[in-house]
């Protein structure tokens, strides 16, 4: 089943869904797809249903149970080519069973048919029995009873609800053949999706909005063609309260999407604390003037739902570092909230002018590091990544100098308390070209890691730069053959690394 041309990227996700739909098992099979709002779930599943000749329906928020059943009945009748009055008063069980049987019969060659229920949590709000009914139909099919054949995919944006569907003693536990979580686009795909050819502009848009493809349709102005145009684009979009892309409205919308956090002042306060630099439960508790032990469960819930992200340091087994997972929520808390008065009184240009230093230091810099790690994770070539199984960031102590040094990018394999390190790198969002002094610093960091017992004998030194590299650095890298220089064009897939290290 070929992926439609209109579906950008998503090759692995499409392959997984196609394999699920085309599986030869004659019995009913269930699948779960989840992901945050605007990430492209509905677009992908509509395309899948169309390619498989299936039936797609999306639940509606705040729709009552009677209206929901009648709308599903209408869609089933349309799909079957019969009058809607024939199913107007059918029960949930009857509707689900009929939809499954119809899609199984109407399947196209090589597929088993697919019935997609998008935004299932909206229906579960008034009909919590739906997962149980799907379990019943599944079990009947496994036993050779009715509702045989067919494929059902349930999807949702409320991550706390979707995560629980397959947990513990829930009805669908052990019954879903696929559990696919859709993630935002990476930097390169986002640039293609927006049609931004300038790498500097693409990086800034990605740092502000992330890779959720749904944001492009909300933009009321053309995307920026250069980093200079970003200074006009930001006040006209994410800092303009009259626009759908206004970060304040979008951040609130994303947090309200999950019923577990709706109206919870504590969860909002935790997110605000993390955005303002609190990276551990203790620091969050300090800002909120609460014992950090009382915050364990709400922090874990926010992380599980995708609002917070835990980054661990495998070298030293430190406590996880907590950060904001969604860029627009980060932008809202660091930029929009401090400048709210200016933004809401029509002075968005001035609000952005005042915020640019904060944006560069606390958003663009960390985001560039994150993009560098993501780029390296995606590399399959051992000449670039070595044979490392993990790419992350870390900190190394200089015992003699009594100092700590951050390493932005490290690729390693951890074994029995020590690590085989294949790459260490630095990614700084500076406006100057990287020089030999940066390479010397990485050499010193290699020595420090070796002093701590880690194997750096084959480690490549990598420098990621927004503005390119000084000629003397390029010359030194070519002579050494163990240096990787990566500029913005390479991060966006528009060019190769300046120097590819030796493979021997």
C-alpha positions, 0 to 999 in steps of 0.5 A, a space after each residue: 500500500 503506497 503512501 500518498 504523495 501528499 503525506 510528507 515524511 512519515 515513512 516509518 509510521 506509514 510502513 507500520 500502519 500499512 503492515 497492520 492493515 495488510 496483516 494476513 490474520 483473518 481475525 479482528 486486530 486493534 491499533 492505537 495511535 496517539 500524539 499531541 494536537 496539530 501533529 498530523 494524526 488526522 491527516 495521516 489516518 484519513 490518508 490511510 483510510 482512503 488508501 485502504 478503502 476504509 471508514 474514518 470518523 472523528 469524534 467531536 468535543 462536547 458532543 452528547 452521546 445521542 448526537 455522537 451515535 447518530 453521527 456515526 450511524 450516518 457515516 456508516 450508512 453513507 459508507 454502506 450506501 443505505 438510508 441513515 434512518 435504518 441505523 438511527 437508533 442503534 446501540 454503540 455495540 451494534 454500530 461498532 460491529 456494523 462498521 467493522 464488518 462493513 470495512 472488512 467486506 469493502 477492503 481493497 486488494 491486499 488489505 483487511 479494511 480499516 475503521 478509524 475512530 479519531 479523537 476517541 477520548 471525546 466519546 469516552 467522556 460520555 461513553 466510557 464503555 467504548 473500550 470495553 465494547 471493542 474488547 468484547 468484539 475483539 474477544 468474540 473475533 478471536 473465538 471465531 464469533 461475529 465481528 470477524 476480520 477487519 482492522 480498528 484504529 483508535 486515536 486521540 490527543 489527550 495523552 493521559 487518556 490514550 496512555 491508560 488505554 493499554 495500561 494495567 487492567 484496562 479493557 484493551 490491555 494486551 489486545 492492541 497489535 500496534 501502539 504508535 505515537 506520532 511525533 512532530 517533524 524534525 528540523 529538516 522536514 519542518 523547513 520543507 513543510 513550511 517551504 523555508 529555504 533559508 536555514 537560519 529562518 527555518 531554525 528560528 521557526 522550529 525553535 518557536 513552534 516546533 515541528 507540529 505541521 498543523 501550525 502552517 495552516 494557522 499562519 496568516 502571513 507568509 513564512 519568513 525567507 530569512 532570519 531578518 524576516 523572522 523579526 517581522 514574522 514573530 510580532 505578526 503571528 505568535 505575539 499577536 493576540 488577534 492571530 490563531 498562532 498567538 502563543 498564549 492562546 495556543 499554549 492554553 489550548 494545548 494544556 486544556 486538551 487533556 482532561 486530567 490537567 484542565 483547570 489545575 493551577 498546580 500543573 500550570 505552575 509546574 510548567 511555568 517553573 520549568 520554563 523559568 529554569 527549574 530542572 529538578 523536583 527540588 528546584 520546582 518545589 523551591 519556586 512553588 514553595 512546596 515540598 518536592 516530594 509532593 510534586 512527584 506525581 503531578 510532574 510524572 503525570 505531565 511527563 507521561 502526557 508529553 508536556 515535560 521531558 526528562 533527559 538523563 545523564 547516563 555517564 553519571 546516572 544523575 537525576 533526570 533534567 526536566 525541560 519543557 517538551 513543546 516549544 510553543 509552550 516554552 516560548 509562551 512562558 519565556 517570551 509572551 508572559 513577560 511581555 503580555 502587556 505590550 503584546 495585548 496593547 498592540 506593541 508586539 514589535 516592541 515586545 519582540 525587540 525586548 525579548 530577543 536576548 532572552 530568545 537567543 540565550 534561553 530558546 535558540 541556544 538550547 534548541 540548536 543543541 537539541 537539533 544537533 543531537 537529533 541530527 546525530 541520532 538519525 545518522 546511520 553512517 558509522 563514519 558520523 556516529 560510530 557504533 554508539 547506541 545513545 546520543 545525549 548531553 552530559 557534564 564532566 567534572 574537572 577535579 583539578 580545576 574544580 569546575 564542571 564542563 557541559 558537553 552538548 553532544 555525546 554518542 556512547 555505549 554504556 558498559 559496566 559503569 564505564 562508557 565507550 565514547 564514539 563522539 563528543 561535540 559542541 553546539 553553540 548558537 553563536 553569531 561567530 564562526 567556530 575556530 581551532 580554540 573550540 576544537 582544543 576545548 573538545 580535546 581537553 574534554 576528551 582527556 577529562 572523560 578518560 580520567 574518569 575511566 571512559 574510553 575516548 580513544 576512538 572518539 570523534 570531535 564534532 563542532 556544530 555551527 550556525 555561522 560556519 567555520 574559520 579556515 584554520 579550523 577546516 584545515 586542522 580538521 582535514 589534517 587530523 581526520 577525526 573531526 566532524 564539522 556540521 553547519 546549518 545546511 547539513 542539519 537541514 539535509 541540504 548539505 554534507 558535513 564539511 569534514 567526514 572523519 576517518 572510518 578506520 
